Amino acid sequence: MTGAGRRTSAEIVAWLRAAVAAELRIDPATIDADRILTFYGLDSLTAATLAGDLSDWLARPLPDDVLMARATIRGLADRLARQAAHERVHHHVKRRARTSDSIDYAGLDYSRTPRFERMAKAIIRGLVTLTTDLHVEGVEHVPTSGPALVASNHLHILDGVWMLGVLPRRTILLVAEEFERKPFVGWLLNAARAIYISRGTADRDALDQAIVVLRHGGALAVAPEGKLSRTGGLIRGHSGIAFLATESGVPVTPVVMWGQERAWSSWLRLRRVRLELRFGAPVRVPAGPAGHRELRRYTDQIMRALAALLPETYRGIYH
């Protein structure tokens, strides 16, 4: 992940050559960077898989058909490098200051919950009692002390809030920065010292803050999908969760929630929504530096652990 947002055109060309050669089992030296990619006979499934790997390596979203366009490897690499440079400049100029940017996560006491956070948590638990019929299983899998890394699925805007109400210890959420501006939800997240991360960029500052939390014995909760699932099932997980696990050496505790996708319809009928929340046994991945393929493999391992905890209809692409 280091420097993922600063890949040069030459680096992208080298990556594409190696990745295409590995998939097609040919010598990378035989791949001409000035010949269109489709010449080499990539089918749509292989191209989509490689596009996902490239997206993880570049740490920004790419369309699944990006490798099927009639572009040469060099032309595509030049375009992706230019886009990254433009996004970095735009992000640097336009990004507003985030509350989490000013918090010293190394200085927080993760062994206790401060009074203000306890008040926010009490409000959350009161709302959970009023609005949900909540059933929780396996919370004992969350370590009661020391570093903890929790990974969850993501079906509702309030998932993080519900999570704060259930987790038995002070927990820092890693959430998309737009949630800071959501009415009430943003206030609760700020009260809980959430770390805000930018979508679609290599937000190393946010990841570094998350690593600080883990290295200082804190609990961190992450939604690896990075956005709400519109299908109701699991979507492709981002490799940031594997990066955090390998960098920190902390096992990942999977947790899933379902039923919350029916929340609004239940509340409109003045009924509490039935919400199931299930924790599973921690998933261990090797600690230490890992390449993009290893991170992808570890991410899929974590996502399959989430799928195993879910009813079949919620497993999505990890069915």
Sine and cosine of phi, psi and omega as CSV:
sin_phi,cos_phi,sin_psi,cos_psi,sin_omega,cos_omega
0.00,0.00,-0.37,0.93,-0.04,-1.00
-0.87,0.49,0.82,-0.57,0.05,-1.00
0.94,0.33,0.28,0.96,-0.08,-1.00
-0.87,0.49,-0.54,0.84,-0.03,-1.00
-0.99,0.16,0.04,1.00,-0.08,-1.00
-0.85,-0.53,0.53,0.85,0.00,-1.00
-0.93,0.37,0.71,-0.70,0.05,-1.00
-1.00,0.07,0.23,-0.97,0.03,-1.00
-0.86,0.51,-0.66,0.75,-0.01,-1.00
-0.89,0.46,-0.64,0.77,0.02,-1.00
-0.91,0.42,-0.63,0.78,0.00,-1.00
-0.93,0.37,-0.64,0.77,0.07,-1.00
-0.85,0.52,-0.73,0.69,-0.02,-1.00
-0.89,0.45,-0.66,0.75,0.02,-1.00
-0.89,0.45,-0.73,0.68,-0.03,-1.00
-0.89,0.46,-0.68,0.73,0.03,-1.00
-0.85,0.53,-0.76,0.65,-0.05,-1.00
-0.91,0.41,-0.67,0.74,-0.05,-1.00
-0.93,0.37,-0.70,0.71,0.01,-1.00
-0.90,0.43,-0.67,0.74,0.01,-1.00
-0.89,0.46,-0.66,0.75,-0.01,-1.00
-0.91,0.42,-0.66,0.76,-0.01,-1.00
-0.93,0.36,-0.62,0.78,-0.06,-1.00
-1.00,-0.07,-0.05,1.00,0.02,-1.00
0.84,0.54,0.78,0.62,0.07,-1.00
-0.78,-0.63,0.21,-0.98,-0.01,-1.00
-0.96,0.29,0.82,-0.57,0.02,-1.00
-0.82,0.57,-0.50,0.86,-0.02,-1.00
-0.91,0.42,-0.35,0.94,-0.01,-1.00
-1.00,0.09,-0.11,0.99,-0.03,-1.00
-1.00,0.03,0.86,-0.50,-0.02,-1.00
-1.00,0.02,0.89,-0.46,-0.04,-1.00
-0.92,0.39,-0.24,0.97,0.00,-1.00
-0.98,-0.20,0.22,0.98,0.07,-1.00
-0.95,-0.31,0.59,-0.81,-0.05,-1.00
-0.89,0.46,0.59,-0.81,-0.08,-1.00
-0.86,0.51,-0.62,0.79,-0.06,-1.00
-0.90,0.43,-0.28,0.96,0.04,-1.00
-0.86,0.52,-0.51,0.86,-0.11,-0.99
-1.00,0.10,0.06,1.00,0.15,-0.99
0.99,0.17,0.50,0.87,0.07,-1.00
-0.92,0.40,0.78,-0.62,0.12,-0.99
-1.00,0.08,0.18,-0.98,-0.13,-0.99
-0.90,0.43,-0.60,0.80,0.00,-1.00
-0.92,0.40,-0.72,0.69,0.02,-1.00
-0.89,0.46,-0.67,0.75,0.00,-1.00
-0.89,0.46,-0.64,0.76,0.01,-1.00
-0.92,0.39,-0.63,0.77,0.04,-1.00
-0.89,0.45,-0.72,0.69,0.03,-1.00
-0.90,0.44,-0.60,0.80,0.02,-1.00
-0.89,0.45,-0.63,0.78,0.06,-1.00
-0.90,0.43,-0.67,0.74,0.04,-1.00
-0.90,0.44,-0.67,0.74,0.02,-1.00
-0.90,0.43,-0.64,0.77,0.04,-1.00
-0.87,0.50,-0.69,0.72,0.04,-1.00
-0.90,0.44,-0.68,0.73,-0.04,-1.00
-0.91,0.43,-0.63,0.77,0.02,-1.00
-0.99,0.14,-0.24,0.97,-0.01,-1.00
0.87,0.49,0.66,0.75,0.14,-0.99
-0.40,-0.92,0.47,-0.88,-0.09,-1.00
-0.94,0.35,0.63,-0.78,0.08,-1.00
-0.74,-0.67,0.52,-0.85,0.06,-1.00
-0.91,0.41,0.52,-0.85,-0.04,-1.00
-0.88,0.47,-0.44,0.90,-0.06,-1.00
-0.99,-0.14,0.31,0.95,-0.08,-1.00
-0.88,0.47,-0.49,0.87,-0.02,-1.00
-1.00,0.04,-0.10,0.99,0.00,-1.00
-1.00,-0.08,-0.13,0.99,0.05,-1.00
-0.91,0.40,0.42,-0.91,-0.02,-1.00
-0.99,0.16,0.94,0.34,0.00,-1.00
-0.78,-0.63,0.50,-0.87,0.10,-0.99
-0.98,0.21,0.29,-0.96,0.06,-1.00
-0.85,0.52,-0.70,0.72,-0.03,-1.00
-0.92,0.38,-0.66,0.75,0.01,-1.00
-0.89,0.45,-0.67,0.74,0.02,-1.00
-0.91,0.41,-0.68,0.74,0.00,-1.00
-0.88,0.47,-0.69,0.73,0.02,-1.00
-0.87,0.49,-0.69,0.73,-0.03,-1.00
-0.91,0.41,-0.69,0.73,0.00,-1.00
-0.91,0.41,-0.62,0.78,0.02,-1.00
-0.92,0.40,-0.65,0.76,0.03,-1.00
-0.91,0.42,-0.67,0.74,0.01,-1.00
-0.87,0.49,-0.67,0.75,0.00,-1.00
-0.89,0.45,-0.67,0.74,0.01,-1.00
-0.89,0.46,-0.67,0.75,0.01,-1.00
-0.90,0.43,-0.69,0.73,-0.01,-1.00
-0.90,0.44,-0.60,0.80,0.00,-1.00
-0.91,0.42,-0.69,0.72,0.01,-1.00
-0.90,0.43,-0.72,0.69,-0.02,-1.00
-0.88,0.47,-0.68,0.73,-0.02,-1.00
-0.91,0.41,-0.64,0.77,-0.01,-1.00
-0.90,0.43,-0.62,0.78,-0.07,-1.00
-0.98,0.18,-0.66,0.75,-0.20,-0.98
-1.00,-0.09,-0.39,0.92,-0.15,-0.99
-0.91,0.41,0.79,-0.61,0.03,-1.00
-0.98,0.22,0.41,-0.91,0.04,-1.00
-0.90,0.43,0.66,-0.75,0.02,-1.00
-0.97,-0.24,0.53,-0.85,0.01,-1.00
-0.84,0.55,-0.65,0.76,-0.06,-1.00
-0.92,0.38,-0.34,0.94,0.00,-1.00
-0.90,0.44,-0.43,0.90,-0.08,-1.00
-0.98,-0.18,0.05,1.00,-0.04,-1.00
-1.00,-0.05,0.71,-0.71,0.05,-1.00
-1.00,0.00,1.00,-0.03,-0.07,-1.00
-0.94,0.34,-0.36,0.93,0.06,-1.00
-0.95,0.30,-0.39,0.92,-0.07,-1.00
-1.00,-0.09,-0.04,1.00,-0.01,-1.00
-0.97,0.23,0.53,-0.85,0.06,-1.00
-1.00,-0.08,0.97,-0.24,-0.08,-1.00
-0.99,0.10,-0.06,1.00,-0.01,-1.00
-1.00,0.09,-0.18,0.98,-0.01,-1.00
-0.61,-0.79,0.39,-0.92,0.02,-1.00
-0.97,-0.26,0.88,-0.48,-0.02,-1.00
-0.88,0.48,0.34,-0.94,-0.09,-1.00
-0.83,0.55,-0.70,0.72,-0.05,-1.00
-0.89,0.45,-0.65,0.76,0.04,-1.00
-0.93,0.36,-0.57,0.82,0.06,-1.00
-0.90,0.44,-0.61,0.79,0.04,-1.00
-0.91,0.42,-0.70,0.72,0.02,-1.00
-0.89,0.46,-0.65,0.76,0.00,-1.00
-0.92,0.39,-0.60,0.80,0.04,-1.00
-0.90,0.44,-0.63,0.78,0.06,-1.00
-0.89,0.45,-0.70,0.72,0.00,-1.00
-0.87,0.49,-0.72,0.69,-0.03,-1.00
-0.91,0.42,-0.57,0.82,0.06,-1.00
-0.90,0.43,-0.68,0.74,0.03,-1.00
-0.92,0.40,-0.63,0.78,0.04,-1.00
-0.87,0.49,-0.69,0.72,0.00,-1.00
-0.89,0.45,-0.65,0.76,-0.05,-1.00
-0.96,0.29,-0.54,0.84,-0.20,-0.98
-0.94,-0.34,-0.19,0.98,-0.06,-1.00
-0.72,-0.69,0.43,-0.90,0.23,-0.97
-0.97,-0.26,1.00,-0.03,-0.22,-0.98
-1.00,-0.09,0.74,-0.67,0.07,-1.00
-0.83,-0.56,0.84,-0.54,-0.10,-1.00
-0.88,-0.47,0.70,-0.71,0.06,-1.00
-0.77,-0.63,0.60,-0.80,0.21,-0.98
0.97,0.24,0.30,0.95,-0.04,-1.00
-0.89,0.46,-0.31,0.95,0.03,-1.00
-0.91,0.42,-0.23,0.97,0.04,-1.00
-0.95,0.30,-0.28,0.96,0.02,-1.00
-0.99,0.14,0.84,-0.54,0.02,-1.00
-0.85,0.53,0.67,-0.74,-0.03,-1.00
-0.99,0.15,-0.25,0.97,0.05,-1.00
-0.48,-0.88,0.26,-0.97,-0.04,-1.00
0.98,0.22,0.05,-1.00,-0.07,-1.00
-0.90,0.44,0.63,-0.78,0.04,-1.00
-0.60,-0.80,0.70,-0.71,0.01,-1.00
-0.84,-0.54,0.90,-0.43,-0.08,-1.00
-0.93,-0.36,0.74,-0.67,0.03,-1.00
-0.87,-0.49,0.74,-0.67,-0.06,-1.00
-0.76,-0.65,0.34,-0.94,0.18,-0.98
-0.98,0.20,0.07,-1.00,-0.15,-0.99
-0.56,-0.83,0.98,-0.20,-0.03,-1.00
-0.90,-0.44,-0.23,0.97,-0.14,-0.99
-0.54,-0.84,0.50,-0.87,0.00,-1.00
-0.88,0.48,-0.42,0.91,-0.04,-1.00
-1.00,-0.06,0.13,0.99,-0.03,-1.00
-0.81,0.59,-0.73,0.69,-0.02,-1.00
-0.89,0.45,-0.62,0.79,0.01,-1.00
-0.91,0.41,-0.72,0.69,0.04,-1.00
-0.87,0.50,-0.63,0.78,-0.01,-1.00
-0.88,0.48,-0.69,0.72,0.02,-1.00
-0.87,0.49,-0.56,0.83,-0.02,-1.00
-0.96,0.30,-0.35,0.94,-0.09,-1.00
-0.98,-0.22,-0.61,0.79,-0.08,-1.00
-0.87,0.50,0.71,-0.71,-0.16,-0.99
-0.99,0.15,0.08,1.00,-0.04,-1.00
-0.56,-0.83,0.20,-0.98,0.05,-1.00
-0.86,0.50,0.81,-0.59,-0.07,-1.00
-0.71,-0.70,0.70,-0.71,0.07,-1.00
-0.99,-0.11,0.77,-0.64,0.04,-1.00
-1.00,-0.07,0.64,-0.77,0.16,-0.99
-0.97,-0.24,0.95,-0.33,-0.14,-0.99
-0.73,-0.68,0.36,-0.93,0.03,-1.00
-0.88,0.47,0.63,-0.77,-0.15,-0.99
-0.91,0.42,-0.37,0.93,0.00,-1.00
-0.92,0.39,-0.33,0.94,0.01,-1.00
-0.93,0.36,-0.37,0.93,0.03,-1.00
-0.88,0.47,-0.46,0.89,-0.08,-1.00
-1.00,-0.08,0.04,1.00,0.02,-1.00
-0.97,0.23,0.73,-0.68,0.03,-1.00
-0.83,0.55,0.68,-0.74,0.05,-1.00
0.92,0.40,-0.79,0.62,0.03,-1.00
-0.85,0.52,-0.70,0.72,0.02,-1.00
-0.88,0.48,-0.63,0.78,0.02,-1.00
-0.89,0.46,-0.70,0.71,0.00,-1.00
-0.90,0.43,-0.66,0.75,0.00,-1.00
-0.91,0.41,-0.65,0.76,0.05,-1.00
-0.90,0.43,-0.64,0.77,0.03,-1.00
-0.88,0.47,-0.53,0.85,-0.01,-1.00
-1.00,-0.02,0.15,0.99,0.06,-1.00
0.88,0.47,0.63,0.78,0.00,-1.00
-0.86,0.50,0.51,-0.86,0.13,-0.99
-0.99,-0.12,0.80,-0.60,-0.03,-1.00
-0.99,-0.16,0.72,-0.69,-0.05,-1.00
-0.83,-0.56,0.62,-0.78,0.01,-1.00
-0.98,0.20,0.68,-0.74,0.08,-1.00
-0.98,0.22,0.53,-0.85,0.19,-0.98
0.96,0.28,0.15,0.99,0.04,-1.00
-0.71,-0.70,0.27,-0.96,0.09,-1.00
-0.99,0.11,0.99,0.13,-0.09,-1.00
-0.99,0.14,0.98,0.22,-0.07,-1.00
-0.91,0.41,-0.51,0.86,0.01,-1.00
-0.86,0.50,-0.72,0.69,-0.01,-1.00
-0.92,0.40,-0.66,0.75,0.02,-1.00
-0.90,0.43,-0.62,0.78,0.04,-1.00
-0.89,0.45,-0.64,0.77,0.05,-1.00
-0.89,0.45,-0.65,0.76,0.02,-1.00
-0.89,0.45,-0.66,0.75,0.03,-1.00
-0.89,0.45,-0.63,0.78,0.03,-1.00
-0.86,0.51,-0.70,0.72,0.01,-1.00
-0.84,0.55,-0.75,0.66,-0.05,-1.00
-0.92,0.39,-0.65,0.76,-0.04,-1.00
-0.95,0.31,-0.27,0.96,0.04,-1.00
-0.97,-0.25,0.34,0.94,0.14,-0.99
0.99,0.11,0.29,0.96,-0.02,-1.00
-1.00,-0.01,0.21,-0.98,0.10,-1.00
-0.98,-0.21,0.69,-0.72,-0.05,-1.00
-0.77,-0.63,0.73,-0.68,0.02,-1.00
-0.90,-0.44,0.72,-0.69,-0.10,-0.99
-0.71,-0.71,0.59,-0.81,0.17,-0.99
-0.97,-0.25,0.98,-0.19,-0.13,-0.99
-0.87,0.49,-0.41,0.91,0.00,-1.00
-0.93,0.38,-0.41,0.91,0.10,-1.00
0.98,0.18,-0.20,0.98,0.02,-1.00
-0.35,-0.94,0.23,-0.97,0.03,-1.00
-0.90,0.43,0.68,-0.73,0.13,-0.99
-0.98,0.19,0.85,-0.53,0.02,-1.00
-1.00,0.06,-0.19,0.98,-0.04,-1.00
-1.00,-0.05,-0.30,0.95,-0.10,-1.00
1.00,-0.02,-0.25,0.97,0.03,-1.00
-0.94,-0.33,0.20,-0.98,0.02,-1.00
-0.88,0.47,0.67,-0.75,0.13,-0.99
-0.94,-0.35,0.11,-0.99,-0.11,-0.99
-0.83,0.55,0.80,-0.60,0.03,-1.00
-0.98,0.19,0.58,-0.81,0.07,-1.00
-0.99,0.10,0.50,-0.86,-0.13,-0.99
-0.98,0.20,0.03,1.00,0.07,-1.00
-0.86,0.52,-0.57,0.82,0.01,-1.00
-0.90,0.44,-0.65,0.76,0.02,-1.00
-0.93,0.36,-0.59,0.80,0.05,-1.00
-0.87,0.49,-0.71,0.70,0.01,-1.00
-0.89,0.46,-0.64,0.77,-0.02,-1.00
-0.93,0.36,-0.67,0.74,-0.03,-1.00
-0.96,0.29,-0.61,0.80,-0.01,-1.00
-0.94,0.35,-0.60,0.80,-0.08,-1.00
-1.00,-0.06,-0.40,0.92,-0.09,-1.00
0.96,0.28,0.30,0.96,-0.04,-1.00
-0.99,-0.11,0.76,-0.65,0.07,-1.00
-0.88,0.47,0.41,-0.91,-0.02,-1.00
-0.98,-0.21,0.85,-0.53,0.08,-1.00
-1.00,-0.04,0.91,-0.41,-0.01,-1.00
-0.99,0.17,0.60,-0.80,0.09,-1.00
-0.60,-0.80,0.65,-0.76,0.00,-1.00
-0.79,-0.61,0.48,-0.88,0.10,-0.99
-0.76,-0.65,0.60,-0.80,0.14,-0.99
-0.52,-0.85,0.37,-0.93,-0.11,-0.99
0.97,-0.25,-0.41,0.91,-0.06,-1.00
-0.93,0.37,-0.31,0.95,0.04,-1.00
-0.93,0.38,-0.24,0.97,0.04,-1.00
-0.98,-0.18,0.18,0.98,-0.12,-0.99
-0.86,0.51,-0.80,0.60,-0.10,-0.99
-0.88,0.47,-0.67,0.75,-0.01,-1.00
-0.91,0.42,-0.59,0.81,0.04,-1.00
-0.93,0.38,-0.69,0.72,-0.04,-1.00
-0.92,0.39,-0.56,0.83,0.04,-1.00
-0.90,0.43,-0.42,0.91,0.06,-1.00
-1.00,-0.09,0.18,0.98,0.02,-1.00
0.87,0.49,0.62,0.79,0.04,-1.00
-0.86,-0.50,0.52,-0.86,0.11,-0.99
-0.96,0.26,0.63,-0.78,0.01,-1.00
-1.00,0.08,0.68,-0.73,0.07,-1.00
-0.97,0.24,0.88,-0.48,-0.06,-1.00
-0.84,-0.54,0.85,-0.53,0.05,-1.00
-0.98,-0.21,0.73,-0.69,0.00,-1.00
-0.72,-0.69,0.83,-0.56,-0.12,-0.99
-0.72,-0.69,0.81,-0.59,0.08,-1.00
-0.99,-0.11,0.50,-0.86,0.04,-1.00
-0.84,-0.54,0.09,-1.00,0.01,-1.00
-0.91,0.41,0.58,-0.82,-0.02,-1.00
-0.85,0.52,0.56,-0.83,0.05,-1.00
-0.96,-0.27,0.81,-0.59,0.00,-1.00
-0.97,-0.26,0.73,-0.69,0.12,-0.99
-0.84,-0.55,0.40,-0.92,-0.04,-1.00
-0.87,0.50,0.70,-0.71,0.05,-1.00
-0.99,0.15,0.42,-0.91,0.04,-1.00
0.95,-0.32,0.10,-1.00,-0.04,-1.00
-0.83,0.56,0.62,-0.78,0.01,-1.00
-0.62,-0.79,0.62,-0.79,0.06,-1.00
-0.98,0.18,0.08,-1.00,-0.09,-1.00
-0.90,0.44,-0.56,0.83,0.00,-1.00
-0.94,0.34,-0.63,0.78,0.07,-1.00
-0.91,0.43,-0.69,0.72,0.02,-1.00
-0.88,0.47,-0.63,0.78,0.04,-1.00
-0.89,0.45,-0.68,0.73,-0.01,-1.00
-0.91,0.41,-0.68,0.73,0.00,-1.00
-0.92,0.40,-0.62,0.78,0.03,-1.00
-0.88,0.48,-0.72,0.70,0.02,-1.00
-0.89,0.45,-0.56,0.83,0.06,-1.00
-0.88,0.47,-0.69,0.72,0.01,-1.00
-0.92,0.39,-0.67,0.74,0.00,-1.00
-0.92,0.40,-0.58,0.82,0.05,-1.00
-0.92,0.38,-0.52,0.85,0.08,-1.00
-0.91,0.41,-0.61,0.79,0.09,-1.00
-0.90,0.43,-0.71,0.70,-0.03,-1.00
-0.86,0.51,-0.62,0.78,-0.04,-1.00
-0.90,0.43,-0.40,0.92,0.00,-1.00
-1.00,0.05,-0.25,0.97,-0.10,-0.99
-1.00,-0.09,0.47,-0.88,0.21,-0.98
-0.86,0.51,0.42,-0.91,-0.13,-0.99
-0.82,0.57,-0.61,0.79,-0.08,-1.00
-0.94,0.35,-0.21,0.98,-0.02,-1.00
-0.98,-0.21,0.04,1.00,-0.14,-0.99
-0.99,0.15,-0.26,0.97,0.10,-1.00
0.82,0.57,-0.75,-0.66,-0.07,-1.00
-0.96,0.29,-0.18,0.98,0.03,-1.00
-0.98,-0.18,0.45,0.89,0.00,-1.00
-0.88,0.48,0.00,0.00,0.00,0.00
